[in-house]
Amino acid sequence: MGGFECSTHRRRDGCRLDLIQSTRHDILATEDYRQLMGHGIRAARDGVRWHLVERVPGQYDWSSVLPALRAARAAEMQVVWDLCHYGWPDGLEIFSAAFVERFARYAAAFARLHLEETGRPPMVCPVNEISFFSWAGGLAGLINPFLSTQEDSEKLKRQLVRAALAATHATREAAPGTRVLAIDPLINIVPRPGQDPAEAAALNEAQFQAWDMLAGRLCPELGGAPEMLDVVGVNYYWNNQWLHEGEREAVLPSDPQHRPLREMLHAAYARYRRPIVVAETSIEGEERASWLRYVSEEIRAAMQQGLPLEGICLYPVLSHPGWDDDRYCPNGLLELVAEGEARLVHEPLARELREQQRLFQAWFDAA
C-alpha cells in the first residue's frame, strides 16, 4: 500500500496544516494513483479533510473529496479513507457531546457518498492514531487541543474513542459492509540500566489502551465491544523503540535490546485475533530502501510463523513538508516537485520495493 500524509491539525502558532494541499495531492490525485499503480501498488491510504467538508454544521461540501474519490475509482485503487487525521472544523469543542454527534453524522454522510460514487461500502479509519493523538494533543501539548497533563491525555483518549465508536456505528448503518481500521503505533520502551523496569513495562502496556477501549475490554461505559474492533492497523517507524526517560534515544535493530518487529506483531495479533496490517512505516533519507528490507524480512518471518498479515503501507509514499517548520522530509517513494504532474521517484526505494514484491509473491506461491 501507499499512504498519503493527510494531517490537518493546528500547530501551536495557530497555523492549520493541510498536507494534502501542500503536497499538491489535492490536484494530482489521478496522477499520483497512476504512479502508484506503475509501481505495483494497488491500495492506498488517503484523507477526507473534515474541516473543509463541514465548514457549516450539518452542511457537507464534498468538492475537496470527490476528485480523489473519482480518481481512485478510475484507477481501480482500493483506498482506506482517514476521516479525522488530527483535525476538526473550527468552532467545534472537541470535548463536547456535539463533537461526537457531528463526527458520526459526517462519517455516515461520507459512507453514503462513497456507496453512491463507487457502488461499494468504504474502508475507513475514523480517528487516526488515537493513542498518539491523545499524547501529542493531551499531554505533550504539541498539537490541538494543546493540553499538558496526564488527566487531559486520558480524557482526550476517551473522547476520541467515543467518536470512533460513534463513527463506526454510523458508517456501518449508512453503508453495510463498511470495513473499519483502528490504527495506532506499536512501540517498545526499554528501561535504562538501574531503572525500575516496571515503569517502562507499564508504558508499553498502555499502548493497547485505545484498542482495548474500542473492543470493550477497558472503560466499557464508552460503548466498546469486540465487534467494534474490525481491522487492527499498526504503525511502526525506525524510532518506535527508545530508551525510557531522559533524551529520547532510539533503540535500533542493531541494538541487542531491540525487540524484533515479528514479536511485536505476534503480540498484537494474539491480543485481538483480528486482521492486522502495517498501516505506516518509513524512514528519512538514504536508508529508505534498507528500512523497507528490514520491515519486509520481519513480516515474512512473522508470516512463516503463522501471522495472517494483510499488508504493508509505505507511509508516507510521497515526501512532504514537515509539521513544525515546513522542512523537507525525504521519506517517500515519490518526491515533491514544484511543478508538473509526474513525481520524481526515489530509485533505491523503488528497486527495493520491486525486490520485496518479488519475494512476497514467491512466498505466497510456495505457501
C-alpha positions in Angstrom: 0.0 0.0 0.0 1.0 3.7 -0.4 -0.2 6.3 2.1 -0.5 10.0 1.5 0.2 12.2 4.5 -3.1 14.0 5.3 -2.7 15.7 8.6 -5.0 18.7 9.2 -4.3 19.7 12.8 -3.3 23.1 14.1 0.2 23.9 15.3 1.0 26.0 18.4 1.3 29.1 16.3 -2.3 28.7 15.2 -1.5 27.5 11.6 -3.6 24.7 10.4 -1.7 22.1 8.4 -3.2 20.6 5.2 -0.6 18.1 3.9 -2.9 17.0 1.0 -2.8 20.6 -0.2 0.9 21.3 0.5 2.0 18.2 -1.4 -0.5 19.1 -4.3 -2.1 15.7 -3.9 -5.4 17.5 -4.0 -4.8 18.4 -7.6 -2.6 15.5 -8.6 -4.6 12.6 -7.2 -5.2 11.0 -10.6 -1.5 11.2 -11.5 -0.5 10.1 -8.0 -2.7 7.0 -8.1 -1.4 6.1 -11.6 2.2 6.4 -10.5 1.5 4.0 -7.6 -0.1 1.6 -9.9 3.0 1.8 -12.1 5.0 0.5 -9.1 2.6 -2.4 -8.4 0.8 -0.6 -5.6 -2.9 -1.1 -5.9 -4.1 0.1 -2.4 -3.6 3.3 -0.6 -4.4 5.4 2.5 -5.8 8.9 1.9 -7.7 11.5 3.8 -11.0 13.2 4.0 -10.5 16.7 5.4 -13.3 17.2 7.8 -12.6 20.9 8.3 -13.2 21.6 4.6 -16.2 19.3 4.2 -18.2 20.7 7.1 -17.5 24.4 7.4 -21.1 24.9 8.4 -22.5 22.4 10.9 -24.6 19.8 9.2 -23.8 21.0 5.6 -21.4 18.9 3.6 -19.3 20.2 0.8 -17.6 17.3 -0.9 -15.7 19.3 -3.5 -12.4 18.6 -1.7 -13.1 14.8 -1.7 -14.8 13.9 -5.0 -11.7 14.4 -7.2 -9.7 11.9 -5.2 -12.6 9.5 -4.8 -13.3 9.5 -8.5 -9.6 9.2 -9.3 -9.3 6.2 -7.1 -12.4 4.6 -8.8 -11.0 5.3 -12.2 -7.6 3.8 -11.3 -9.2 0.8 -9.5 -7.2 1.8 -6.4 -8.5 0.4 -3.1 -8.4 3.2 -0.6 -8.7 3.4 3.2 -10.0 6.9 4.0 -9.0 8.7 7.2 -12.0 10.7 8.4 -10.2 12.6 11.2 -6.4 12.9 10.9 -5.8 15.1 13.9 -8.0 18.0 12.7 -11.6 19.0 13.1 -13.8 22.0 12.0 -13.2 25.4 13.5 -15.6 26.4 16.3 -16.2 22.8 17.4 -15.2 22.0 21.0 -13.5 18.6 21.0 -14.7 17.6 24.5 -18.4 18.4 23.8 -21.2 15.9 23.0 -21.6 17.8 19.8 -18.1 16.7 18.6 -19.1 13.0 18.8 -22.6 13.7 17.3 -21.3 15.8 14.4 -18.4 13.4 13.7 -20.8 10.4 13.4 -23.2 12.3 11.1 -20.2 13.4 8.9 -18.9 9.8 8.8 -22.3 8.4 7.8 -22.6 11.1 5.1 -19.2 10.1 3.7 -20.1 6.4 3.7 -23.3 7.2 1.7 -21.3 9.3 -0.7 -18.8 6.5 -1.2 -21.5 4.0 -1.8 -23.2 6.3 -4.4 -20.0 7.1 -6.2 -18.4 3.6 -6.3 -21.3 1.1 -5.6 -19.2 -0.3 -2.7 -19.1 0.4 1.0 -15.9 2.3 2.1 -12.9 1.3 4.1 -12.3 3.9 6.7 -10.1 4.8 9.6 -12.4 7.0 11.8 -9.8 8.6 14.1 -6.1 8.2 13.2 -3.8 7.2 15.9 -5.9 7.7 19.0 -3.0 6.9 21.3 -0.6 9.3 19.6 -3.3 12.0 19.2 -4.1 11.9 22.9 -0.4 12.1 23.8 0.5 14.8 21.4 -2.6 16.9 22.0 -3.4 16.0 25.6 0.0 15.5 27.4 2.8 17.0 25.2 0.8 20.0 24.0 2.3 19.7 20.6 -0.9 19.8 18.5 -4.5 20.8 19.1 -6.1 20.9 21.7 -2.7 21.8 23.3 -3.1 20.3 26.7 -0.4 19.1 29.0 -1.4 16.7 31.8 -1.9 13.0 32.2 -5.5 13.6 33.1 -6.1 15.7 30.0 -4.5 13.0 27.8 -6.7 10.3 29.3 -9.8 12.4 28.9 -8.9 13.1 25.3 -8.3 9.4 24.6 -11.7 8.5 25.9 -13.4 11.2 23.8 -11.6 10.1 20.7 -12.7 6.5 21.4 -16.3 7.7 21.8 -16.1 9.5 18.4 -14.5 6.5 16.7 -17.2 4.1 18.1 -20.0 6.5 17.0 -18.5 6.8 13.5 -18.2 3.0 13.3 -21.8 2.5 14.1 -22.8 5.3 11.7 -20.8 4.2 8.7 -22.0 0.6 9.1 -25.6 1.7 9.2 -25.2 4.0 6.2 -23.2 1.5 4.2 -23.5 -2.1 5.4 -20.2 -3.9 4.8 -18.0 -0.9 5.7 -14.6 -2.0 7.0 -13.1 0.0 9.8 -9.4 0.2 10.7 -8.2 1.1 14.1 -4.7 2.5 13.6 -2.1 3.2 16.3 1.6 2.9 16.8 3.4 -0.2 18.1 6.1 0.8 20.5 8.7 -0.6 22.8 10.2 1.5 25.6 13.4 0.0 27.0 14.5 0.7 30.6 17.9 2.2 31.1 20.4 0.5 33.5 19.4 1.0 37.1 15.8 2.0 36.2 12.8 0.1 37.6 11.7 -1.9 34.5 8.1 -1.8 35.8 7.8 1.8 34.7 8.7 1.1 31.1 6.5 -2.1 31.2 3.5 0.0 32.3 4.0 2.4 29.4 4.4 -0.5 26.9 1.1 -1.9 28.2 -0.6 1.4 27.8 -0.1 1.4 24.1 -3.0 -1.1 23.9 -5.5 1.1 25.8 -7.3 2.6 22.8 -7.7 -0.8 21.1 -8.9 -2.2 24.4 -11.4 0.6 24.7 -12.7 0.0 21.2 -13.0 -3.7 22.0 -14.9 -3.1 25.3 -12.1 -4.6 27.4 -11.3 -1.2 29.1 -13.8 1.5 30.0 -16.8 -0.5 28.8 -19.0 2.5 29.6 -17.7 4.1 26.4 -19.6 1.5 24.4 -16.8 -0.6 23.0 -17.4 -4.2 22.1 -15.5 -7.0 20.3 -17.3 -6.3 17.0 -16.2 -2.7 17.1 -12.6 -3.7 16.6 -12.5 -4.7 12.9 -9.0 -4.4 11.4 -6.0 -3.5 13.5 -3.6 -1.2 11.9 -0.1 -0.9 13.5 2.3 1.9 12.7 6.0 1.2 13.0 8.8 3.6 12.3 12.6 3.4 12.8 12.2 5.3 16.1 9.3 3.4 17.6 11.6 1.8 20.2 13.5 4.0 22.6 15.2 4.3 26.0 13.0 5.3 28.9 13.2 8.9 30.2 15.9 11.4 29.5 16.6 12.4 25.9 14.8 10.1 23.6 17.3 7.7 22.1 16.1 5.2 19.5 16.8 1.6 20.1 17.7 0.4 16.6 17.6 -3.2 15.1 21.3 -3.5 15.6 20.9 -3.0 19.4 20.7 -6.2 21.5 17.9 -4.5 23.5 15.8 -4.1 20.3 12.7 -6.2 20.2 12.2 -7.9 16.8 9.2 -6.5 14.9 7.9 -10.0 14.3 7.5 -10.5 18.1 5.6 -7.2 18.4 3.3 -8.1 15.5 2.5 -11.5 17.0 1.8 -9.9 20.4 -0.8 -7.5 18.8 -2.4 -10.3 16.9 -2.5 -12.7 19.8 -4.2 -10.0 21.9 -7.1 -9.3 19.5 -7.2 -12.0 16.9 -8.3 -9.5 14.2 -6.9 -8.9 10.7 -3.7 -6.9 11.0 -2.0 -4.5 8.7 1.2 -2.5 9.0 -0.5 0.9 8.3 2.6 3.1 8.4 6.3 2.6 8.1 9.2 4.7 6.8 12.5 6.4 7.5 14.0 9.5 6.1 17.0 9.8 3.7 19.1 7.2 2.0 18.1 4.4 4.5 14.6 4.2 2.9 15.5 1.0 1.0 17.2 -0.8 3.8 14.4 0.1 6.2 11.8 -1.5 3.8 14.0 -4.5 3.5 14.2 -4.9 7.3 10.4 -4.5 7.8 9.7 -6.9 5.0 12.0 -9.5 6.3 10.5 -9.3 9.7 7.0 -9.6 8.3 7.8 -12.6 6.2 9.3 -14.2 9.3 6.1 -13.5 11.2 4.0 -14.9 8.4 6.1 -18.0 8.3 5.2 -18.4 12.0 1.5 -18.2 11.1 0.7 -14.5 11.4 -2.1 -13.6 8.9 -0.9 -10.2 8.0 -2.9 -8.3 5.4 -0.4 -5.7 4.0 2.3 -3.1 4.4 1.7 0.6 3.8 4.6 2.8 2.8 3.7 5.9 4.7 4.2 8.4 3.5 4.5 7.2 0.0 5.1 10.9 -1.0 7.7 13.0 0.7 6.2 16.1 2.3 6.9 19.4 4.3 7.5 18.8 8.0 4.8 19.6 10.5 6.7 22.1 12.6 8.9 24.0 10.3 8.0 23.0 6.8 11.4 21.4 6.3 11.5 18.8 3.5 11.0 15.3 4.8 12.6 12.9 2.2 10.8 9.7 3.3 8.7 8.7 0.3 8.8 6.5 -2.8 7.8 9.7 -4.6 9.4 13.1 -4.2 7.8 16.5 -4.3 8.2 18.6 -7.4 7.4 22.3 -7.6 5.5 22.0 -10.9 4.4 19.4 -13.4 2.4 16.2 -12.8 4.9 13.3 -12.6 6.6 13.0 -9.2 10.3 12.1 -9.1 11.0 8.6 -7.9 13.5 7.7 -5.2 15.1 4.9 -7.3 16.8 3.0 -4.5 13.5 2.5 -2.7 11.7 1.7 -6.0 14.3 -1.1 -6.7 13.9 -2.5 -3.2 10.1 -2.3 -3.5 10.3 -4.4 -6.7 12.5 -6.9 -4.9 10.3 -7.2 -1.9 7.2 -7.6 -4.1 9.0 -10.5 -5.9 10.0 -12.1 -2.6 6.4 -11.9 -1.2 5.0 -13.3 -4.4 7.4 -16.2 -4.3 6.4 -16.8 -0.6 2.7 -16.8 -1.5 3.3 -19.1 -4.5 5.1 -21.6 -2.3 2.7 -21.4 0.7 
